Amino acid sequence: MDMKKRVSLELRHRSPTEVQELVVDNCRASEGKIEGITEEFSNLELLSLINVGLTSVSDFPKLDKLRKLELSDNRISGGLEVLAERLVNLTNLDLSGNKFKDISTLEPLKKLPHLKSLDLFNCEVTNLADYRESIFKLLPQLTYLDGYDIEDCEASDSDGEGDGIEDEDEEEGESEDFEEEEEEDEEDVVAEDDDDDSGDDEDGEVNGDVDSEDDDEDEEDEDDDEDSSPAKGEKRKRDPEDEDDD
């Protein structure tokens, strides 16, 4: 399928201004140039043109909001001035698998102030001596080259987007806050348990006092019953009425 037809299929039921991501990988570029992608894609943020047979980027439209551009596995060997002029907010550029031989062909990328990640895998330029040091010196705005920073630390997917470090800090902060909240909850639970125990003790003391009073009353009742009944070994006195009956 050619590129122009593929772009038309991607636009089914929507206008170019509604498109933020456009992927037309593995289609055919007529005469090695871009077709079907115009400045009407004014809100485009990601464009992927992997293995489409591009030999030139001279027909690239001006896309102010484009941040990520995938051009790997094509036959581009130069002409990057166009990208520097028309994609001013580009942050991620993948040129791996193209025909770049000299570091000087990459010099126009200095005009991309927001460029943070550049990939040149499988390009002849990577075989040059001091390749990485030379690229980082040429493009000081870069954070990652071929997926690694200047200290050879590998980039995560989120780092490649330029937001990974901040996200990790936020996640760590959130986890610390969560742990502090858990500790506070545990302290509250322990405090509540202590209050419950003290309440039980108070109830026990109150109940103990009441129980002791009840016991005293029972003992007094028993004493009254003992006083009203004759002691063992004593004769029961006869009432005068009993004598009259006799």
C-alpha positions as CSV (number, residue, x, y, z in Angstrom):
1,M,0.0,0.0,0.0
2,D,1.4,3.4,-0.8
3,M,1.8,6.1,1.8
4,K,-0.9,8.5,0.5
5,K,-3.6,5.8,0.5
6,R,-2.5,4.6,4.0
7,V,-2.8,8.1,5.4
8,S,-6.3,8.4,3.9
9,L,-7.3,5.2,5.6
10,E,-6.0,6.5,8.9
11,L,-8.2,9.6,8.5
12,R,-11.5,7.7,8.3
13,H,-14.3,9.7,9.9
14,R,-12.0,12.4,11.3
15,S,-10.1,15.5,10.1
16,P,-6.3,15.9,10.1
17,T,-6.6,18.4,13.0
18,E,-8.1,15.7,15.2
19,V,-5.1,13.4,14.8
20,Q,-2.4,13.3,17.5
21,E,-0.7,10.1,16.6
22,L,-0.2,8.8,13.1
23,V,1.5,5.4,12.2
24,V,2.1,4.6,8.6
25,D,4.9,2.0,9.0
26,N,5.9,-0.4,6.2
27,C,4.0,1.4,3.4
28,R,5.6,2.7,0.1
29,A,6.8,6.2,-0.3
30,S,6.6,7.4,-3.9
31,E,10.1,8.4,-5.2
32,G,11.4,8.2,-1.6
33,K,9.4,11.2,-0.4
34,I,6.6,11.9,2.1
35,E,3.1,12.0,0.7
36,G,-0.3,12.7,2.3
37,I,1.1,14.3,5.4
38,T,0.6,18.1,5.4
39,E,0.5,21.0,7.8
40,E,-3.2,20.3,8.3
41,F,-2.0,17.8,11.0
42,S,-1.5,20.7,13.3
43,N,-2.0,18.8,16.5
44,L,0.2,15.8,15.6
45,E,2.5,14.8,18.4
46,L,3.8,11.4,17.3
47,L,4.6,10.3,13.7
48,S,6.0,6.9,12.8
49,L,7.4,6.3,9.3
50,I,9.4,3.1,9.8
51,N,10.6,1.2,6.7
52,V,8.7,3.3,4.1
53,G,11.6,3.7,1.7
54,L,12.3,7.4,2.5
55,T,15.5,8.8,0.9
56,S,14.7,12.5,1.7
57,V,12.9,14.5,4.3
58,S,12.7,17.6,2.1
59,D,8.9,17.4,1.8
60,F,8.4,17.3,5.6
61,P,5.6,19.7,6.6
62,K,5.8,22.2,9.5
63,L,4.4,20.5,12.6
64,D,4.9,22.7,15.7
65,K,3.4,20.2,18.1
66,L,5.3,17.1,16.9
67,R,7.4,15.7,19.8
68,K,8.3,12.2,18.6
69,L,9.4,11.1,15.1
70,E,10.2,7.6,14.1
71,L,12.3,7.3,10.8
72,S,14.1,4.1,11.4
73,D,15.0,1.6,8.6
74,N,14.9,4.1,5.7
75,R,17.6,5.4,3.4
76,I,18.1,8.9,4.6
77,S,21.6,10.2,4.5
78,G,21.3,13.9,5.1
79,G,19.1,17.0,4.7
80,L,18.3,17.2,8.4
81,E,18.1,21.0,8.2
82,V,14.5,20.6,7.2
83,L,13.7,18.8,10.4
84,A,15.4,21.5,12.5
85,E,13.4,24.3,10.8
86,R,10.0,22.6,10.7
87,L,9.9,20.5,13.9
88,V,11.0,23.0,16.5
89,N,9.6,21.1,19.5
90,L,10.9,17.7,18.7
91,T,12.1,15.7,21.8
92,N,12.6,12.2,20.4
93,L,14.1,11.3,17.1
94,D,14.8,7.8,15.8
95,L,17.2,7.7,12.8
96,S,18.4,4.1,13.3
97,G,19.0,2.0,10.3
98,N,19.6,4.9,7.9
99,K,22.7,5.9,5.8
100,F,24.4,8.5,8.0
101,K,28.2,8.2,7.7
102,D,29.6,11.4,9.1
103,I,29.0,13.2,12.3
104,S,28.8,16.5,10.4
105,T,25.5,15.4,8.7
106,L,23.9,15.5,12.2
107,E,25.1,19.0,13.0
108,P,21.7,20.6,12.0
109,L,20.1,18.9,15.0
110,K,21.8,21.5,17.2
111,K,18.9,23.8,16.2
112,L,16.4,21.5,18.0
113,P,16.7,22.9,21.6
114,H,14.2,20.3,23.1
115,L,15.8,17.2,21.6
116,K,16.4,14.8,24.5
117,S,16.7,11.4,22.8
118,L,18.4,10.4,19.5
119,D,18.8,6.9,18.1
120,L,21.4,6.0,15.4
121,F,21.5,2.2,15.8
122,N,22.9,0.5,12.7
123,C,24.1,3.7,11.1
124,E,27.7,3.7,9.8
125,V,28.4,6.8,11.9
126,T,28.3,4.6,15.0
127,N,31.5,2.9,13.9
128,L,33.6,6.0,14.2
129,A,36.1,6.4,17.0
130,D,34.8,8.4,20.0
131,Y,31.3,8.3,18.4
132,R,29.4,8.8,21.6
133,E,31.6,11.5,23.0
134,S,31.5,13.4,19.7
135,I,27.7,13.3,19.5
136,F,27.2,14.4,23.1
137,K,29.7,17.3,22.5
138,L,27.9,18.2,19.2
139,L,24.5,18.1,20.8
140,P,24.7,19.1,24.4
141,Q,21.0,19.2,24.8
142,L,20.8,15.4,24.5
143,T,20.1,13.3,27.5
144,Y,20.1,9.9,25.7
145,L,22.0,8.6,22.7
146,D,21.0,5.1,21.5
147,G,19.1,4.5,24.7
148,Y,22.0,5.4,27.1
149,D,23.0,8.7,28.8
150,I,26.5,10.1,28.8
151,E,27.4,7.9,31.8
152,D,26.2,4.8,30.0
153,C,23.1,4.5,32.2
154,E,20.2,2.9,30.3
155,A,17.0,4.9,29.8
156,S,13.7,3.4,30.7
157,D,10.7,3.9,28.4
158,S,9.4,6.8,30.5
159,D,12.9,8.4,30.6
160,G,12.9,8.3,26.9
161,E,9.8,10.5,27.0
162,G,11.6,12.9,29.2
163,D,9.2,12.5,32.2
164,G,10.5,9.3,33.8
165,I,12.7,10.8,36.6
166,E,9.9,13.1,37.8
167,D,7.4,10.3,37.8
168,E,9.7,8.1,39.8
169,D,10.2,10.9,42.4
170,E,6.5,11.4,42.7
171,E,5.9,7.6,43.1
172,E,8.5,7.5,45.9
173,G,7.0,10.5,47.6
174,E,3.5,8.9,47.4
175,S,4.8,5.6,48.8
176,E,6.5,7.4,51.7
177,D,3.3,9.3,52.4
178,F,1.4,6.1,52.3
179,E,3.7,4.4,54.8
180,E,3.4,7.4,57.2
181,E,-0.4,7.2,57.0
182,E,-0.2,3.5,57.8
183,E,2.0,4.1,60.8
184,E,-0.4,6.8,62.0
185,D,-3.4,4.5,61.6
186,E,-1.6,1.8,63.6
187,E,-0.8,4.3,66.4
188,D,-4.5,5.3,66.5
189,V,-5.6,1.7,66.7
190,V,-3.2,1.0,69.6
191,A,-4.4,4.2,71.4
192,E,-8.0,3.1,71.0
193,D,-7.2,-0.4,72.4
194,D,-5.6,1.2,75.4
195,D,-8.7,3.3,76.0
196,D,-10.9,0.2,75.7
197,D,-8.7,-1.6,78.3
198,S,-8.9,1.3,80.7
199,G,-12.6,1.4,80.3
200,D,-12.9,-2.3,81.1
201,D,-10.9,-1.7,84.3
202,E,-13.1,1.1,85.3
203,D,-16.2,-1.0,84.7
204,G,-14.7,-3.8,86.7
205,E,-14.0,-1.5,89.6
206,V,-17.5,-0.1,89.5
207,N,-19.1,-3.5,89.2
208,G,-16.8,-4.7,92.0
209,D,-18.1,-2.0,94.3
210,V,-21.7,-2.8,93.4
211,D,-21.1,-6.5,93.9
212,S,-19.6,-5.9,97.3
213,E,-22.5,-3.8,98.4
214,D,-24.9,-6.5,97.3
215,D,-22.9,-9.1,99.3
216,D,-23.1,-6.9,102.4
217,E,-26.8,-6.6,102.0
218,D,-27.1,-10.4,101.7
219,E,-25.0,-10.9,104.8
220,E,-27.3,-8.4,106.7
221,D,-30.4,-10.3,105.6
222,E,-28.8,-13.6,106.8
223,D,-28.0,-12.0,110.2
224,D,-31.6,-10.9,110.5
225,D,-32.9,-14.4,109.8
226,E,-30.5,-15.9,112.4
227,D,-31.7,-13.4,115.1
228,S,-35.3,-14.1,114.5
229,S,-34.9,-17.9,114.8
230,P,-34.2,-19.6,118.2
231,A,-30.7,-20.7,118.9
232,K,-29.9,-24.3,119.0
233,G,-30.4,-26.0,122.4
234,E,-32.9,-23.3,123.7
235,K,-36.6,-24.1,124.3
236,R,-39.1,-22.1,122.5
237,K,-40.9,-19.8,125.0
238,R,-44.6,-20.4,125.1
239,D,-46.9,-17.5,124.6
240,P,-49.7,-16.9,127.1
241,E,-52.2,-17.8,124.4
242,D,-50.6,-21.2,124.0
243,E,-51.1,-21.9,127.8
244,D,-54.8,-20.9,127.6
245,D,-55.3,-23.4,124.9
246,D,-53.9,-26.1,127.2
